[in-house]
Structure formats: structure tokens, C-alpha cells
């Protein structure tokens, strides 16, 4: 197994939100996202996790919305393009799944369009009842 040369950290105060915003706003799912929205989302999350180089540059981010008991939704999983294919995303997900604050959760969800194989490797499968889900989706408000 290759050496994992990154440091994973959790906690709001350990994140570099300018860097997180830069990464997320350039991804397909968050084009134009503002830092104030990234910060507010993190403040209202059960857990935020970052991957950092040994020199302290944040190169990965993920957060969890959860009741910390029955359900958790992992979102905003992102790894900087220059650091992909180094198992950073998988290691962030494993870190989340085993984090002491939420490890008792028994129903996990995440959505993506491009990392299904990586998420399969850490235990995620297609939903057993995909047509039970419903949603309301509005345009992001201008701020």
C-alpha cells in the first residue's frame, strides 16, 4: 500500500475556508459559490474534514450533515486536481466513517457524478430504493 503523505484534520477552526472556497467554486457542483456560504455551511455541519500537505496547504475537504445518531449525509467531498489519485478522498471518507462523534450512525448517504468507483471501495453502494427519494431544488440565491 502506498504511503499516505497527507494529514487529515477535523474541526471548523482547522479549515482554510479561502482555499476550500477556491476549490469548491471551481467544481461542477458549486460554480460561483461564495466564501460566506461555505463558512455558514461548515458552521451548520456535524463535522468538517480537511486534507493537508505536510507543509500545511489544504488540498481536500468534506463535510457531514447529521443527527449523529441515525443518519449522515457526506457532501462537498473535493480533492484539488493536483493531488488526485493519491487516495485522499477515500481516506477522508474512511476518517469520517470512523470519527468518534458520528461513528454510531448507521445510515449514510452521499451523491456524486464522478467518483462512484472510489466510494465503492469504502463501502458505498447504489441505493436499495432509489425511487423513494424526493427533492425540492431551487436556484442558488444571489448574495
Backbone bond lengths (Angstrom), bond angles and torsions (degrees), N, CA, C in turn:
res aa  C-N    CA-C-N  psi(-1)  N-CA   C-N-CA  omega(-1)  CA-C   N-CA-C  phi
1 X - - - 1.448 - - 1.533 108.74 -
2 X 1.340 118.07 132.19 1.466 119.97 179.83 1.521 111.36 -66.11
3 X 1.328 114.89 150.37 1.467 120.27 178.77 1.523 109.67 -68.36
4 X 1.318 115.96 138.91 1.464 121.54 177.97 1.515 107.50 -93.31
5 X 1.317 116.64 106.79 1.459 121.76 -171.28 1.533 112.17 -99.15
6 X 1.319 116.74 37.32 1.457 122.41 179.79 1.524 108.69 -132.13
7 X 1.313 115.80 160.61 1.457 121.69 178.70 1.519 107.87 -113.14
8 X 1.333 117.28 129.75 1.454 121.72 176.28 1.520 108.72 -99.77
9 X 1.334 115.31 135.15 1.461 121.52 179.99 1.517 108.47 -134.82
10 X 1.330 115.47 148.60 1.455 120.16 173.47 1.513 108.51 -123.39
11 X 1.333 114.50 156.51 1.457 120.19 178.78 1.516 111.82 118.23
12 X 1.301 114.53 134.35 1.463 121.88 -177.12 1.530 112.58 -53.71
13 X 1.319 116.95 -45.99 1.468 121.01 -175.09 1.523 114.01 -71.72
14 X 1.304 117.90 -9.20 1.465 120.94 -179.52 1.529 112.81 -94.73
15 X 1.330 117.33 -6.05 1.457 121.30 -176.85 1.532 110.90 -88.43
16 X 1.323 115.27 147.96 1.460 122.76 173.69 1.531 106.30 -100.41
17 X 1.326 116.43 91.55 1.462 119.48 -171.48 1.522 114.11 -69.58
18 X 1.310 118.21 -23.25 1.469 119.18 172.63 1.532 109.32 -65.04
19 X 1.317 116.87 -43.49 1.467 121.50 178.71 1.526 111.10 -69.13
20 X 1.330 116.83 -42.21 1.468 120.53 178.89 1.523 109.60 -60.41
21 X 1.326 117.07 -44.80 1.466 120.82 178.99 1.520 110.67 -61.35
22 X 1.321 116.90 -43.94 1.461 121.03 178.61 1.529 110.46 -57.36
23 X 1.331 116.46 -44.59 1.467 119.46 -179.30 1.522 111.11 -67.30
24 X 1.332 116.99 -49.74 1.463 120.50 -174.69 1.528 112.96 -67.35
25 X 1.330 117.77 -40.44 1.466 119.26 -174.95 1.522 112.45 -69.42
26 X 1.320 116.41 -13.88 1.456 120.06 177.08 1.526 112.37 -99.47
27 X 1.324 117.21 4.75 1.464 120.15 178.00 1.529 109.36 -92.77
28 X 1.319 116.23 161.41 1.467 120.80 -177.09 1.518 112.37 -61.29
29 X 1.322 118.52 -28.36 1.467 120.12 -172.92 1.517 114.27 -90.03
30 X 1.320 117.79 -11.48 1.464 119.74 -173.00 1.519 113.17 -136.64
31 X 1.307 118.08 31.15 1.463 121.49 -177.09 1.524 110.16 -52.76
32 X 1.307 116.44 127.75 1.456 121.65 176.20 1.517 115.01 79.53
33 X 1.302 118.62 8.87 1.460 122.19 -179.41 1.525 110.59 -59.51
34 X 1.312 116.58 139.95 1.468 122.43 -179.08 1.524 110.20 -97.05
35 X 1.329 116.42 149.75 1.461 120.88 -178.71 1.522 111.75 -59.87
36 X 1.318 118.14 -36.61 1.466 119.55 -179.91 1.532 111.07 -61.94
37 X 1.338 117.24 -33.72 1.463 120.77 177.44 1.528 111.39 -72.85
38 X 1.323 116.74 -37.19 1.462 120.95 177.71 1.528 109.46 -63.79
39 X 1.326 116.34 -45.69 1.465 121.27 -179.47 1.527 110.73 -64.47
40 X 1.321 117.17 -46.32 1.468 120.34 -179.72 1.527 110.76 -62.31
41 X 1.321 117.05 -41.39 1.455 120.53 177.35 1.526 111.42 -61.29
42 X 1.317 116.69 -42.15 1.464 121.00 179.38 1.526 111.05 -66.67
43 X 1.326 116.65 -41.46 1.466 120.32 179.67 1.523 111.57 -61.10
44 X 1.307 116.67 -32.23 1.456 121.38 -177.31 1.529 113.46 -96.96
45 X 1.312 116.84 14.37 1.461 121.99 179.27 1.521 110.33 -99.72
46 X 1.325 114.86 156.26 1.462 120.57 177.39 1.524 111.23 -73.48
47 X 1.335 116.68 -28.90 1.460 120.96 -176.98 1.517 109.04 -158.65
48 X 1.320 116.63 139.51 1.458 122.36 169.64 1.523 107.55 -124.13
49 X 1.328 115.38 141.47 1.460 121.22 -176.47 1.521 108.44 -133.02
50 X 1.318 115.78 140.12 1.454 120.92 176.33 1.512 111.09 -129.35
51 X 1.330 115.66 150.48 1.466 122.62 172.51 1.516 106.67 -110.04
52 X 1.314 115.43 132.06 1.456 121.99 -175.10 1.526 110.27 -127.64
53 X 1.344 115.66 145.16 1.461 119.40 171.96 1.521 107.97 -70.19
54 X 1.303 116.86 167.61 1.472 121.04 178.03 1.530 110.82 -62.33
55 X 1.327 117.34 -22.26 1.474 121.28 178.28 1.525 112.55 -88.60
56 X 1.343 117.71 -0.51 1.457 121.40 174.51 1.507 117.10 97.31
57 X 1.337 119.03 2.99 1.465 121.35 178.29 1.522 109.29 -78.10
58 X 1.325 117.17 127.25 1.453 120.22 177.70 1.521 109.42 -77.06
59 X 1.342 115.96 124.56 1.460 121.68 -177.59 1.529 112.65 -123.38
60 X 1.331 116.74 -1.43 1.458 120.33 178.63 1.514 110.78 -149.06
61 X 1.324 115.12 155.79 1.461 120.38 -178.46 1.521 108.96 -155.14
62 X 1.316 115.75 146.14 1.463 122.72 171.27 1.521 107.11 -157.27
63 X 1.319 115.56 154.79 1.457 118.89 176.26 1.517 109.26 -141.14
64 X 1.344 114.88 164.49 1.451 121.56 -175.21 1.521 109.42 -131.83
65 X 1.322 115.63 131.08 1.462 122.53 170.33 1.528 105.33 -103.39
66 X 1.334 117.17 127.23 1.454 118.38 -173.42 1.521 112.69 -161.91
67 X 1.340 114.95 156.04 1.464 120.59 168.32 1.529 110.02 -89.57
68 X 1.329 116.87 -0.34 1.467 125.87 178.75 1.528 112.82 63.66
69 X 1.321 116.61 15.72 1.455 120.90 -178.54 1.525 111.25 -130.10
70 X 1.342 115.56 -61.49 1.461 119.85 -173.81 1.513 114.09 -109.44
71 X 1.318 118.28 -33.63 1.457 120.70 -169.17 1.520 111.03 -137.66
72 X 1.328 115.47 143.15 1.462 121.48 173.87 1.522 109.00 -146.02
73 X 1.311 115.15 140.00 1.461 122.77 178.75 1.518 107.35 -120.08
74 X 1.328 116.29 118.56 1.465 122.25 178.74 1.524 107.68 -91.86
75 X 1.317 115.74 129.34 1.456 119.27 -179.57 1.519 111.19 -145.40
76 X 1.310 115.54 173.67 1.463 123.28 -178.48 1.526 112.17 56.39
77 X 1.323 117.34 32.01 1.462 119.93 176.46 1.518 107.51 -72.63
78 X 1.325 115.75 118.70 1.459 119.74 -176.60 1.518 109.78 -147.56
79 X 1.333 115.54 137.15 1.456 122.53 173.77 1.524 107.65 -125.22
80 X 1.318 116.09 130.09 1.463 121.91 178.39 1.533 110.07 -51.65
81 X 1.316 116.17 138.24 1.466 121.56 -176.12 1.525 113.21 -54.62
82 X 1.323 118.10 -33.96 1.464 121.37 -178.61 1.529 113.22 -75.03
83 X 1.324 117.20 -5.98 1.463 120.60 -176.57 1.528 112.31 -124.94
84 X 1.310 117.12 14.79 1.464 120.55 -179.74 1.522 111.39 -76.83
85 X 1.322 115.12 164.56 1.462 124.13 179.31 1.530 111.90 66.65
86 X 1.327 115.03 29.98 1.471 121.30 177.81 1.524 110.08 -124.97
87 X 1.317 116.62 18.80 1.467 125.15 178.13 1.527 113.41 64.60
88 X 1.314 117.79 21.45 1.465 120.87 179.57 1.528 110.08 -66.22
89 X 1.325 117.31 -48.47 1.461 120.59 -179.71 1.522 111.46 -60.57
90 X 1.322 116.86 -46.07 1.463 120.52 179.01 1.529 110.89 -61.31
91 X 1.316 116.95 -42.32 1.460 119.98 179.90 1.523 111.99 -67.64
92 X 1.338 117.60 -34.86 1.471 119.17 175.50 1.526 110.08 -64.72
93 X 1.340 117.49 -42.24 1.466 120.65 179.80 1.531 110.45 -64.39
94 X 1.333 118.01 -44.82 1.468 120.91 177.40 1.535 110.78 -59.97
95 X 1.313 115.84 -41.90 1.471 121.44 178.51 1.527 110.00 -59.41
96 X 1.330 115.87 -44.96 1.468 121.09 178.69 1.528 110.75 -62.64
97 X 1.327 117.23 -49.49 1.458 121.20 -176.51 1.528 112.72 -61.01
98 X 1.310 116.91 -25.39 1.464 121.53 -178.41 1.521 113.74 -107.22
99 X 1.326 117.49 5.94 1.461 120.30 -177.38 1.531 109.40 -66.51
100 X 1.335 117.88 135.00 1.467 121.02 -175.73 1.529 114.61 -57.67
101 X 1.311 118.33 -30.02 1.468 120.35 -177.67 1.529 113.00 -72.51
102 X 1.342 117.31 -22.88 1.469 119.12 -174.98 1.524 113.50 -136.26
103 X 1.297 118.45 12.29 1.473 120.03 -175.37 1.525 113.73 -67.76
104 X 1.335 118.24 -16.34 1.464 120.45 178.76 1.531 113.46 -83.79
105 X 1.320 117.23 -7.15 1.465 121.18 178.13 1.527 108.61 -60.61
106 X 1.324 116.54 138.98 1.462 119.14 -177.78 1.529 113.92 -117.71
107 X 1.316 118.20 -2.92 1.459 119.88 175.59 1.524 108.13 -129.86
108 X 1.326 115.58 113.97 1.455 122.72 -176.25 1.524 110.34 -115.51
109 X 1.326 116.30 146.92 1.463 120.85 176.60 1.524 109.43 -139.84
110 X 1.306 114.62 151.77 1.462 121.66 168.41 1.509 107.54 -157.99
111 X 1.315 115.90 154.01 1.456 121.91 179.26 1.516 108.27 -128.02
112 X 1.324 116.29 139.76 1.462 120.98 173.42 1.515 107.88 -160.88
113 X 1.308 114.81 171.38 1.461 117.07 177.47 1.524 112.40 -119.31
114 X 1.330 117.88 -6.51 1.456 117.97 -171.80 1.520 116.43 -136.47
115 X 1.313 119.86 7.34 1.467 120.23 -177.50 1.524 111.98 -131.63
116 X 1.315 116.92 31.22 1.461 120.30 -177.03 1.534 112.06 -59.35
117 X 1.316 117.45 -43.76 1.466 120.17 -178.77 1.528 111.27 -61.12
118 X 1.313 117.47 -43.72 1.472 120.76 179.07 1.523 111.07 -63.54
119 X 1.321 117.14 -39.59 1.463 119.81 -179.30 1.532 111.72 -73.88
120 X 1.325 117.63 -29.25 1.471 120.43 172.81 1.527 110.02 -60.59
121 X 1.318 116.72 -37.84 1.465 121.21 -177.36 1.525 112.93 -64.78
122 X 1.324 117.73 -21.24 1.478 120.27 178.68 1.532 111.43 -106.57
123 X 1.338 116.74 11.67 1.453 120.10 170.66 1.515 117.47 110.74
124 X 1.325 119.30 -6.34 1.463 120.27 -179.75 1.522 110.55 -76.58
125 X 1.331 115.77 142.86 1.456 123.37 178.62 1.531 108.64 -129.36
126 X 1.327 115.52 169.77 1.462 119.66 173.72 1.528 107.94 -62.32
127 X 1.342 118.44 147.31 1.474 119.95 -179.99 1.522 111.37 -58.72
128 X 1.342 115.43 140.71 1.459 119.22 179.35 1.525 111.34 -70.43
129 X 1.316 118.34 -25.51 1.464 123.25 178.34 1.526 109.50 -133.73
130 X 1.325 117.61 71.92 1.466 119.77 -172.70 1.526 114.37 -64.02
131 X 1.309 118.21 -22.30 1.462 118.78 -175.73 1.521 113.11 -92.46
132 X 1.307 117.74 4.08 1.462 120.43 176.74 1.520 111.71 -82.32
133 X 1.295 116.45 -20.95 1.459 119.99 -177.82 1.513 112.16 -72.59
134 X 1.308 115.23 148.29 1.456 122.33 176.25 1.520 107.29 -138.19
135 X 1.314 117.04 161.78 1.449 119.76 178.53 1.521 111.35 -153.62
136 X 1.293 115.16 158.62 1.462 123.96 165.36 1.513 104.84 -119.17
137 X 1.298 117.05 127.96 1.457 119.96 -178.12 1.529 108.65 -128.70
138 X 1.329 115.37 120.89 1.471 122.64 176.21 1.523 108.77 -109.73
139 X 1.300 116.23 161.23 1.460 120.89 171.86 1.510 109.25 -66.76
140 X 1.333 116.75 147.85 1.458 120.61 176.31 1.522 109.19 -64.47
141 X 1.335 118.07 132.06 1.456 119.69 -179.07 1.528 112.39 -68.30
142 X 1.306 116.00 146.37 1.475 120.69 174.23 1.514 108.31 -74.94
143 X 1.305 117.46 129.33 1.472 122.20 177.97 1.498 109.64 -125.26
